[in-house]
């Protein structure tokens, strides 16, 4: 079964819908040579889910906004790489063509629906506007499509909610509205940027299950940005672990969970609570993600890593392939050869 899954993953990777190659983003005023997203590469195929994980400040959201063409310029500038979407480089498209794709072939769900929805327009008007922007249909037909989408995301009394304003809805219902808006034009690629951050645990599970079910029904590709490894284990096909703007590990979800090979990935997994009787305390990773002005010269994780030595401090490690599709950016991978901290 695992071999079949691996072969399918490799086949999909050979024909990705989106292929990001060496994406680099820089903010004005950052120290010379320091990018907030640095040489990031990954791919996602139709019907597949790629999860990007990491702490706040690791560059996950900046990566997503760069792909959607939503980074404010200035201060942000894309200084390298390309993003091939169905053969077209998203990063090289004219603004008008990019806007025509956004909300149509590509769509995004944001972290906080209250700040993403317009408070002075009804839910129905906001969903209908997006449909009319990309489809040559009547306003009545667009309104009917909006109502259909509210039904699909399982909002109770959808006819009533069409006339409601965002502040009249709960956080969970507002996020369902955002999902309805994102999927109204049947995009080929959905980017969901921590879509459950502001919701309580029960509603989080419902929203993730809803997005996953709608994805299976439509066959779209999805990039899910999250810090919740429980969600990753449930929905991901491939995983990208980011730290301080760089990919530190990537590969099929089975490999990442069964054999994590970067100390940062191991630290993230050790910090996840589990059901049942607890054996000792949860693992913590000392320190924080460094700001641009304090970025280490070598491995960006070296100040927090128990394995780091002088080479880690002075030389940035390459992203090396450990097994088919499984890569890690560490001088000491595979870590089985270094069971004890080197310090």
N, C-alpha and C positions, 0 to 999 in steps of 0.2 A: 504493500500500500504506500509506503514511504517512497519507494523507487518510482512508482507511478506518479505520485505527487511531484517528485523532483523532475521527472521527464517533462511533465506538463509545464512546470515553472520555467524550465529551460527553453521549451518551445515558445511559450508566451514572451519570454525575454528577448527572443530572436526577432519578434515582430511587435515591438511596443507601440502603443498609441502615442505616448509621450516619452521622449528620451532627452534628459537634461545632461549636458556635457560641460564640465568645468565652469559652472556658473560662479561668478565672483561679483560681489556687491560691495561698494565702498561708500562711506559717509564722508561728506566734506568735513575737514578739520581733524580727521583721524590721523594717527602717526603714519609716516611714510611706510608703504608696504603692508599695512594692516587692513584687511578686508573683514567686514562683519559677516559676510558669506564668502568662503574661500575655497574655490576649486571643487565645488559640489557637483557630483554626478549621480544619477539614478535613472531608472526607467520603470514605467508601469504600462501594462497591457489592458485591453478591453476586458471587462469583467473581473479584474484583479484589484486588490487593495494593497496599497503601499502605506505603511505607517512610518511617520517621521517622529522620533522621540528624543527627548532631552529636556534639561532644565530650562527655566525661563532665561532668556538672554543668549541662548545657543544658536539663534539664527533661523529657527523653524518658520516663524511667521514672515520674516523678511524674505525667505526663499519663496513662500507661497505668494506674497504680494508682488514679487518680481515676476513670477510666472503669469500672474493675472494682469500685469501692467498697471498696478495700483500704487507703486512706490512714489512718494512725492519727490520730484526732481526739480531743483535741489531740495534737500541735502543729499539724497541717495543717488548713486550712479552705478549702473551695471557696467563693470569694467572688463568683463571677460566671459566667454562661454556662449553657448546657444541652447535653445530648448525646442527640439523638433516635435511638433504636434501634427501628426498625420502628414509628415513631410514638410511642413512649413515651420520656419524658425520664428517662434512667437516674439523673441527679443528684437527681431529685425523688421517686424511688420509696422507699417504706418499707423498712427494713432487711430485713424478712422476705422481701418480694417480690424485693429485690435478691439475697438469698442463694439464692432459688429459681432465679433466672436464671443465677447464677454457677456454672460447671461444667456447665451445661445448654445454654442458648441462647448464652451467651458463655463463653469459656474462655481461660486464659492459661498460657503456658509461661515459666518464670522462668530467670534467668541461670545459677544454680548448683543443679543437681539434688540435690547432697548435702545442702544445707541446706533444700531444699523437700520432700524425702521424709522420712518418719518413720523413724528408724533402728531402732525396736523392733517394727515390723510388716513382714510380708513384702510383696513387690511385689504378689502376687496379692490380698492383703487390702486394700491401699491402692487399687488400681484398682476392685476390687469394691465398696468402700465408696462411692465416688463414683457408681457406677452405681445402687446401691440407694437412694442419697439422692434421685435424680431419677426413677427408674423403678419402677413397681409390678410387680416380678417377683420370683421366688424367688431365694434365695441361690445355688442351683445354676445357675440361668439367668444370673445376674449373673457368676458365676465363669466360665462358658463364654464370655460376652461379653468378659470380661477376657482370657481366653486367646486369643480371636479377635483382639483388639487387639494383643496381643504379636506374633502372627503378622503382622499388617498392618504393624507397624513393623520387621519383619524381625529380631527378636531370635532368635538361634540357640537351639535346645532350649527353646522357650517353656514347655513343661510343667514343666521343671526350674526355670526362672527364676521361675515363679509362687510357688515355695516359698523363693526366695532373699530375703535381706535386702539393703538398698541397699549396704551396705559390701562385699558379695560381688560386686558388679558393677563393671565399668569405667566411666569417666566417660561414654563414648559410649553404653553400654547404659543407664546411669541416665537420660541425656537421652531416649533412646528410650522408656523407661518413662514419663517425664513427658509425652511426646507422646501415648502411648497413653492416659494418664489424661485429658489435655485433650480428646481426640477421641472418647472412649468414648461420650459421649451425643450425638454428631453436632451440635456447636454450629454456629450460623449465622455467628458471628464468633470468630476466633482472634486473640489478641494474643500475639505471640512477642517477649519482651524479651531481646534479645541472647542467643539460645538456644545459641550456640556459643562463648561467651566463654572458658569454662574448658577447651576441648577443643583437641587438636592440629589442625594444618591439614588433614590428610587426613580426619579424622573430621568436622571442620567442614563440609567439602564434602558429605560423605555425609548429614549431618543436614539441611542446607539443601535438598538434592535430595529427601530423603524428605518433608519438610514440604511442599515445593512440589508433589510428586506427589500426596500425600494431599489437598491443597487442590483440585487439578484434578479428582480423583475425586469429591470431595464437593460442590464448588461453593460452599464457604464463602468469606466475605470474610476477609481477613487484614490485620492491622497488624503489620508487622515492624520492630522497633526495632533499629538496628544502627549501627556506625560504619564498616562495611566497604562501600565504594562498589563493589567488585567484585560483592558479593552484590546490591546495589541494581540494578546494571546487568543482572544475570541474571534477577531475579524481579519487580521492581517494575513496576507500571502507572503509579502516581503517586508523587511524592516530596514530602516536607515536610522542609525543612532548618530546624533549630531552633538558636538561639544565645541563651544567657542567659535562657531562659524564653520567648522570642518566636519566632514563625515569621519567618524572614528571606527565605525563598524557597520557592515551592511550584509544582507543575505536573506535566504529563505527563513521564514519565521521559525520553522522547526530547528534549524541550525543555531539561530540566535539564542533560543531558549534552552536547547539541549547542550550547547557547547559555546557559551559566550567567551570571546577571546580578547576583549579589551577591558582593562581594569575599570573603566567608567561604566561600561555595560554591566559588569558584575556588581558594581556598587549600586546601580539603579535597581537591579533585581533583588539585591539583598535588603533594600529599603521598603519592599512591598509587603504589607501585612498579609497573613494567610488565615484561613479558617482553621478551627481546631486548636489543640493545645499548643501554646507558644513555647518554643525551645530557645530561651535566652532573649536578649534584646534585639530589636531591629538594627540592621547595619546603617550607619550614616557615612556620608562622604564629607570629610572635613573641608572647610573653605567654601568659596563661592566661585562662580564663573567670572573670570577676570574682565574688567572693562578694556576697551581698545587701547587706552594709553598705558596699560600695565600688562599687555599681552606677552607671554613668555616667547623667547626667541626660538626655542626648540619645540618639543611637544607641548601643546597648549594645556594639556592635562597634568604636566609634570609636577607643578607645585602641590597637587592634591593626591598624587599617585604613590602607593607604597612600594612600587617596583622601580621608581625613577632613579637613574644614576646620572653621571656627568654627560654622557652621550645624549640622554633624553633632554637635558637642560639646554644643550648647545645645538643639537641637530634635529630638525623636524623629521619624524619617521615617515616612510612612504606607506601608502595603502596597499598591502600585499594580500594576494589570494591564498587562502589556507586550504580551501576545498572548492569545488565548483560553485561559483556564485557567492561564496562566503569570504569577505574581506575584512581585515582589521588594520588599523593604523597604530602599530606598536612595535618597537624594536624587539620586544620579548615575546611576541606571539610566534608559535603557540605557547601559551602560558604554562602548560603542563611541564615544560622544561625548567620553570622557575617557580617552584612552589613556595619558596620563602622570599620575603621582601629583600631587595638587593641592598637597601640602605644599611 
